[in-house]
Amino acid sequence: MTVTLTKVVQTCPSLPSQWNAWDAVGRYYYLRFRSGRGTVDTYDTADHETWATAPDGAVAYFEHGDDGDSHITLTDFLTAAGLELAPDAEVVPMPEPTATKET
């Protein structure tokens, strides 16, 4: 069964690359790539303090690159994990950091 995501929010761009994601019925997925390993896990909520188990790739697990790799694009992550985006999926990237002006 292929998981189709309807909303993906990037929560960290690198070290690790990670996203919060949801499917059409509101099920939450935690997507993470660090040290050449990608994991996909599902939980009742995005609040990691409530998770009964640590992320371990229960939904999907893959290796990509080497142990030093901790950056991957969403497209490459989804392909490697066997996930897909819905045609009308909402994808929210990390906001650009704002420069602070010294006075």
C-alpha positions as CSV (number, residue, x, y, z in Angstrom):
1,M,0.0,0.0,0.0
2,T,1.4,3.3,-1.1
3,V,1.1,6.2,1.4
4,T,-0.1,9.4,-0.3
5,L,0.6,12.6,1.5
6,T,-1.7,15.6,1.3
7,K,0.4,18.0,3.5
8,V,4.1,18.2,4.1
9,V,5.8,20.8,6.3
10,Q,9.6,21.0,6.4
11,T,10.8,21.3,10.0
12,C,14.6,21.1,9.4
13,P,16.4,21.6,6.1
14,S,19.6,19.6,7.0
15,L,21.3,17.7,9.8
16,P,18.8,16.1,9.7
17,S,16.4,16.8,6.9
18,Q,13.0,16.3,8.3
19,W,9.3,16.9,7.7
20,N,5.9,16.6,9.4
21,A,3.4,15.1,7.0
22,W,-0.3,14.0,6.9
23,D,-2.4,11.9,4.6
24,A,-6.0,12.4,3.4
25,V,-7.5,11.0,6.6
26,G,-5.3,13.1,8.9
27,R,-2.8,10.5,9.9
28,Y,0.5,12.0,10.9
29,Y,3.9,10.9,9.6
30,Y,7.4,11.9,10.7
31,L,9.9,11.9,7.9
32,R,13.6,12.1,8.8
33,F,16.9,11.7,7.0
34,R,20.2,11.7,8.9
35,S,23.5,9.9,8.6
36,G,22.5,8.3,5.3
37,R,19.4,6.8,6.7
38,G,15.8,7.7,6.0
39,T,12.9,6.8,8.3
40,V,9.2,7.2,8.1
41,D,7.1,6.6,11.2
42,T,3.5,7.4,12.1
43,Y,2.1,8.7,15.4
44,D,-1.2,10.0,16.8
45,T,0.2,13.6,17.0
46,A,3.2,15.7,15.9
47,D,4.0,16.3,19.5
48,H,7.1,14.1,19.9
49,E,6.9,14.3,23.7
50,T,3.8,12.1,23.5
51,W,5.3,9.3,21.3
52,A,5.5,6.0,23.0
53,T,8.3,4.7,20.7
54,A,11.3,6.3,19.2
55,P,11.4,6.8,15.4
56,D,12.8,3.6,13.8
57,G,11.4,3.4,10.3
58,A,8.3,1.4,11.1
59,V,6.5,2.7,7.9
60,A,9.6,2.9,5.7
61,Y,13.4,2.8,6.0
62,F,16.1,3.4,3.4
63,E,19.8,4.0,3.1
64,H,21.1,6.7,0.7
65,G,24.7,7.9,0.3
66,D,27.0,7.4,3.3
67,D,27.0,8.0,7.0
68,G,28.0,11.7,6.5
69,D,24.8,12.5,4.4
70,S,22.1,14.4,6.3
71,H,20.6,16.4,3.5
72,I,18.1,15.2,1.0
73,T,15.4,16.9,-1.1
74,L,11.7,16.0,-0.4
75,T,11.4,14.6,-3.8
76,D,14.3,12.2,-3.4
77,F,13.2,11.3,0.1
78,L,9.7,10.4,-1.0
79,T,11.0,8.3,-3.9
80,A,13.5,6.4,-1.7
81,A,10.8,5.8,0.9
82,G,8.1,4.7,-1.6
83,L,5.8,7.6,-0.6
84,E,4.0,10.0,-2.9
85,L,2.4,13.4,-2.9
86,A,-1.2,13.9,-3.8
87,P,-1.6,16.1,-6.9
88,D,-3.0,18.9,-4.8
89,A,-0.7,18.4,-1.8
90,E,0.3,21.4,0.3
91,V,4.1,21.6,0.7
92,V,5.4,24.1,3.1
93,P,9.2,24.7,3.0
94,M,11.3,26.0,5.9
95,P,11.0,29.8,6.0
96,E,14.1,31.7,5.0
97,P,15.9,33.1,8.0
98,T,15.4,36.8,8.5
99,A,18.4,39.0,8.8
100,T,18.5,41.1,11.9
101,K,19.5,44.7,11.5
102,E,21.9,46.1,14.0
103,T,21.3,49.6,15.1
